[in-house]
Amino acid sequence: VMRVSAQQTRSQRIAKSLHKAEALRLRAQLGEARSRRIAIKADTLCGVCAKPIKNAAFWAYPNGVVVHAWCMAHDSDPHVCPVTREDFRRRAAVRLAAGVAPPTSSSG
């Protein structure tokens, strides 16, 4: 009984440590994404309504698609690009399952 209990405790500690490490990695990835620079030019058009972005609030997807914030708000899922329908949660899940590190931004 003591042996099983000790094994369960070790397993729980390992799982907790792995969870903490994953949370730290995701926070770092979020910080990188938030600091990514997006150049909005006078001719940059919304991927949904095809109107100029200009000075409006916008949403930039990892695949480079830029849409007005209000156009994104009308879409049912903010994790899915409204133009290509790419699901970015799925992209991250596949990358994690394959053991591939997330891409880093080279812009700056």
KOLMARSE-209511 format. One record per atom (N, C-alpha, C): residue number from 1; residue in one letter; atom name; x, y, z. Coordinates in steps of 0.1 Angstrom, whole numbers, plus 5000, padded with zeros to 4 digits. Last residue first. Example, Ala and Ser with C-alpha at 12.3 -4.5 7.8 and 13.67 -1.06 7.14 Angstrom:
2
     n   res   atom   east   north     up
     2     s      N   5128    4978   5071
     2     s     CA   5137    4989   5071
     2     s      C   5129    5000   5079
     1     a      N   5132    4943   5078
     1     a     CA   5123    4955   5078
     1     a      C   5132    4967   5078
REM end
This chain:
108
     n   res   atom   east   north     up
   108     g      N   5109    5425   4638
   108     g     CA   5112    5432   4650
   108     g      C   5116    5445   4647
   107     s      N   5106    5390   4629
   107     s     CA   5104    5404   4626
   107     s      C   5106    5412   4639
   106     s      N   5107    5364   4634
   106     s     CA   5120    5370   4631
   106     s      C   5118    5385   4628
   105     s      N   5091    5344   4659
   105     s     CA   5090    5355   4650
   105     s      C   5104    5361   4647
   104     t      N   5093    5309   4658
   104     t     CA   5096    5321   4665
   104     t      C   5095    5332   4654
   103     p      N   5071    5281   4660
   103     p     CA   5079    5290   4652
   103     p      C   5081    5303   4660
   102     p      N   5074    5255   4685
   102     p     CA   5066    5265   4678
   102     p      C   5075    5275   4671
   101     a      N   5090    5224   4679
   101     a     CA   5089    5236   4686
   101     a      C   5081    5246   4678
   100     v      N   5075    5192   4677
   100     v     CA   5081    5203   4670
   100     v      C   5079    5216   4677
    99     g      N   5062    5169   4684
    99     g     CA   5074    5173   4692
    99     g      C   5081    5184   4685
    98     a      N   5038    5162   4673
    98     a     CA   5050    5158   4666
    98     a      C   5063    5162   4673
    97     a      N   5021    5174   4691
    97     a     CA   5021    5160   4690
    97     a      C   5033    5155   4683
    96     l      N   5026    5201   4686
    96     l     CA   5030    5196   4699
    96     l      C   5031    5181   4698
    95     r      N   5016    5203   4660
    95     r     CA   5030    5207   4662
    95     r      C   5035    5200   4676
    94     v      N   4990    5197   4664
    94     v     CA   4997    5189   4656
    94     v      C   5012    5191   4658
    93     a      N   4983    5219   4681
    93     a     CA   4981    5205   4686
    93     a      C   4990    5196   4677
    92     a      N   4986    5241   4663
    92     a     CA   4995    5240   4675
    92     a      C   4994    5225   4681
    91     r      N   4966    5235   4644
    91     r     CA   4980    5236   4640
    91     r      C   4990    5234   4652
    90     r      N   4944    5236   4660
    90     r     CA   4947    5223   4654
    90     r      C   4962    5224   4650
    89     r      N   4943    5263   4666
    89     r     CA   4944    5254   4677
    89     r      C   4949    5240   4672
    88     f      N   4938    5273   4641
    88     f     CA   4951    5275   4646
    88     f      C   4953    5267   4659
    87     d      N   4923    5263   4613
    87     d     CA   4921    5262   4627
    87     d      C   4935    5263   4634
    86     e      N   4915    5280   4584
    86     e     CA   4925    5273   4591
    86     e      C   4923    5274   4606
    85     r      N   4898    5295   4568
    85     r     CA   4892    5285   4577
    85     r      C   4902    5276   4584
    84     t      N   4907    5316   4553
    84     t     CA   4912    5303   4549
    84     t      C   4906    5291   4557
    83     v      N   4891    5337   4565
    83     v     CA   4894    5336   4551
    83     v      C   4897    5322   4546
    82     p      N   4889    5335   4592
    82     p     CA   4877    5336   4585
    82     p      C   4879    5335   4570
    81     c      N   4907    5311   4611
    81     c     CA   4909    5322   4601
    81     c      C   4896    5323   4593
    80     v      N   4898    5304   4643
    80     v     CA   4897    5299   4629
    80     v      C   4898    5311   4620
    79     h      N   4896    5314   4668
    79     h     CA   4908    5306   4665
    79     h      C   4908    5301   4651
    78     p      N   4871    5326   4671
    78     p     CA   4883    5335   4668
    78     p      C   4896    5327   4666
    77     d      N   4842    5316   4656
    77     d     CA   4854    5311   4663
    77     d      C   4866    5319   4661
    76     s      N   4822    5330   4642
    76     s     CA   4818    5321   4653
    76     s      C   4830    5317   4662
    75     d      N   4824    5364   4634
    75     d     CA   4828    5351   4631
    75     d      C   4826    5342   4644
    74     h      N   4821    5389   4644
    74     h     CA   4809    5383   4639
    74     h      C   4812    5368   4635
    73     a      N   4846    5397   4652
    73     a     CA   4836    5394   4663
    73     a      C   4824    5387   4657
    72     m      N   4859    5402   4628
    72     m     CA   4863    5390   4635
    72     m      C   4852    5387   4646
    71     c      N   4846    5426   4622
    71     c     CA   4844    5415   4613
    71     c      C   4848    5402   4620
    70     w      N   4856    5442   4643
    70     w     CA   4842    5439   4643
    70     w      C   4839    5428   4633
    69     a      N   4883    5442   4637
    69     a     CA   4879    5436   4649
    69     a      C   4864    5433   4649
    68     h      N   4891    5434   4603
    68     h     CA   4886    5444   4613
    68     h      C   4882    5436   4625
    67     v      N   4920    5413   4597
    67     v     CA   4906    5416   4596
    67     v      C   4902    5427   4606
    66     v      N   4946    5397   4580
    66     v     CA   4942    5408   4589
    66     v      C   4928    5411   4586
    65     v      N   4966    5369   4577
    65     v     CA   4954    5375   4574
    65     v      C   4950    5385   4584
    64     g      N   4989    5356   4586
    64     g     CA   4991    5369   4580
    64     g      C   4978    5375   4576
    63     n      N   4986    5333   4601
    63     n     CA   4989    5331   4587
    63     n      C   4990    5344   4579
    62     p      N   4978    5342   4627
    62     p     CA   4992    5338   4625
    62     p      C   4996    5335   4610
    61     y      N   4958    5372   4622
    61     y     CA   4959    5358   4624
    61     y      C   4974    5354   4621
    60     a      N   4949    5402   4637
    60     a     CA   4959    5395   4628
    60     a      C   4960    5381   4632
    59     w      N   4924    5425   4639
    59     w     CA   4928    5412   4644
    59     w      C   4938    5406   4633
    58     f      N   4920    5460   4647
    58     f     CA   4921    5449   4638
    58     f      C   4926    5437   4645
    57     a      N   4905    5492   4648
    57     a     CA   4910    5481   4655
    57     a      C   4910    5469   4646
    56     a      N   4914    5516   4621
    56     a     CA   4904    5508   4629
    56     a      C   4911    5497   4637
    55     n      N   4927    5531   4604
    55     n     CA   4930    5533   4618
    55     n      C   4921    5525   4627
    54     k      N   4928    5509   4577
    54     k     CA   4931    5523   4581
    54     k      C   4934    5524   4596
    53     i      N   4917    5488   4563
    53     i     CA   4918    5487   4577
    53     i      C   4919    5501   4583
    52     p      N   4893    5490   4536
    52     p     CA   4906    5493   4542
    52     p      C   4906    5493   4557
    51     k      N   4873    5461   4530
    51     k     CA   4874    5475   4532
    51     k      C   4888    5478   4538
    50     a      N   4867    5433   4529
    50     a     CA   4875    5439   4518
    50     a      C   4876    5455   4518
    49     c      N   4856    5418   4549
    49     c     CA   4847    5428   4542
    49     c      C   4854    5435   4530
    48     v      N   4878    5400   4554
    48     v     CA   4864    5396   4554
    48     v      C   4855    5405   4546
    47     g      N   4903    5411   4554
    47     g     CA   4901    5398   4547
    47     g      C   4887    5394   4546
    46     c      N   4907    5445   4548
    46     c     CA   4902    5435   4556
    46     c      C   4899    5422   4548
    45     l      N   4937    5457   4532
    45     l     CA   4923    5455   4532
    45     l      C   4919    5444   4542
    44     t      N   4960    5483   4529
    44     t     CA   4957    5470   4536
    44     t      C   4942    5468   4537
    43     d      N   4968    5507   4519
    43     d     CA   4960    5498   4510
    43     d      C   4957    5484   4516
    42     a      N   4982    5519   4539
    42     a     CA   4970    5526   4534
    42     a      C   4961    5516   4526
    41     k      N   4993    5492   4560
    41     k     CA   4995    5502   4551
    41     k      C   4981    5508   4546
    40     i      N   5004    5479   4589
    40     i     CA   4991    5482   4582
    40     i      C   4993    5494   4573
    39     a      N   5024    5455   4600
    39     a     CA   5025    5468   4592
    39     a      C   5011    5469   4585
    38     i      N   5028    5443   4632
    38     i     CA   5020    5441   4620
    38     i      C   5021    5455   4613
    37     r      N   5050    5426   4653
    37     r     CA   5047    5438   4647
    37     r      C   5039    5435   4634
    36     r      N   5045    5407   4683
    36     r     CA   5048    5407   4668
    36     r      C   5043    5420   4662
    35     s      N   5038    5406   4709
    35     s     CA   5048    5416   4705
    35     s      C   5051    5417   4690
    34     r      N   5020    5385   4709
    34     r     CA   5015    5398   4712
    34     r      C   5025    5409   4708
    33     a      N   5037    5364   4704
    33     a     CA   5027    5367   4694
    33     a      C   5021    5381   4697
    32     e      N   5053    5364   4727
    32     e     CA   5059    5366   4714
    32     e      C   5049    5370   4703
    31     g      N   5034    5358   4746
    31     g     CA   5041    5371   4747
    31     g      C   5048    5374   4733
    30     l      N   5026    5332   4738
    30     l     CA   5017    5343   4738
    30     l      C   5024    5357   4738
    29     q      N   5050    5319   4744
    29     q     CA   5045    5319   4730
    29     q      C   5035    5331   4728
    28     a      N   5051    5322   4772
    28     a     CA   5062    5328   4764
    28     a      C   5057    5329   4749
    27     r      N   5028    5307   4778
    27     r     CA   5029    5322   4782
    27     r      C   5040    5329   4773
    26     l      N   5036    5282   4769
    26     l     CA   5025    5289   4763
    26     l      C   5025    5303   4766
    25     r      N   5057    5277   4788
    25     r     CA   5060    5277   4773
    25     r      C   5049    5285   4766
    24     l      N   5042    5277   4812
    24     l     CA   5053    5287   4809
    24     l      C   5056    5288   4795
    23     a      N   5026    5254   4807
    23     a     CA   5020    5267   4809
    23     a      C   5030    5279   4807
    22     e      N   5045    5234   4806
    22     e     CA   5037    5237   4794
    22     e      C   5031    5251   4795
    21     a      N   5055    5235   4832
    21     a     CA   5064    5238   4821
    21     a      C   5056    5241   4808
    20     k      N   5032    5227   4846
    20     k     CA   5038    5241   4848
    20     k      C   5047    5244   4837
    19     h      N   5029    5201   4836
    19     h     CA   5018    5211   4834
    19     h      C   5024    5225   4836
    18     l      N   5052    5189   4846
    18     l     CA   5050    5190   4832
    18     l      C   5039    5201   4828
    17     s      N   5046    5191   4874
    17     s     CA   5058    5198   4868
    17     s      C   5056    5200   4853
    16     k      N   5023    5175   4875
    16     k     CA   5022    5189   4879
    16     k      C   5034    5197   4873
    15     a      N   5034    5150   4868
    15     a     CA   5024    5156   4860
    15     a      C   5022    5171   4863
    14     i      N   5052    5147   4889
    14     i     CA   5057    5148   4876
    14     i      C   5047    5154   4867
    13     r      N   5034    5145   4910
    13     r     CA   5044    5156   4910
    13     r      C   5050    5158   4896
    12     q      N   5020    5122   4903
    12     q     CA   5013    5135   4904
    12     q      C   5023    5146   4904
    11     s      N   5041    5103   4905
    11     s     CA   5034    5105   4893
    11     s      C   5026    5119   4893
    10     r      N   5046    5104   4933
    10     r     CA   5057    5108   4923
    10     r      C   5050    5111   4909
     9     t      N   5021    5095   4943
     9     t     CA   5026    5109   4946
     9     t      C   5037    5113   4936
     8     q      N   5021    5069   4932
     8     q     CA   5011    5079   4928
     8     q      C   5015    5093   4931
     7     q      N   5043    5058   4946
     7     q     CA   5043    5059   4931
     7     q      C   5033    5069   4926
     6     a      N   5033    5060   4972
     6     a     CA   5045    5067   4969
     6     a      C   5046    5069   4954
     5     s      N   5012    5042   4970
     5     s     CA   5009    5056   4974
     5     s      C   5021    5065   4970
     4     v      N   5025    5018   4965
     4     v     CA   5015    5024   4955
     4     v      C   5013    5038   4958
     3     r      N   5039    5015   4989
     3     r     CA   5046    5016   4976
     3     r      C   5037    5022   4965
     2     m      N   5019    5013   5008
     2     m     CA   5028    5024   5009
     2     m      C   5035    5026   4995
     1     v      N   5008    4988   5000
     1     v     CA   5000    5000   5000
     1     v      C   5009    5012   5000
REM end
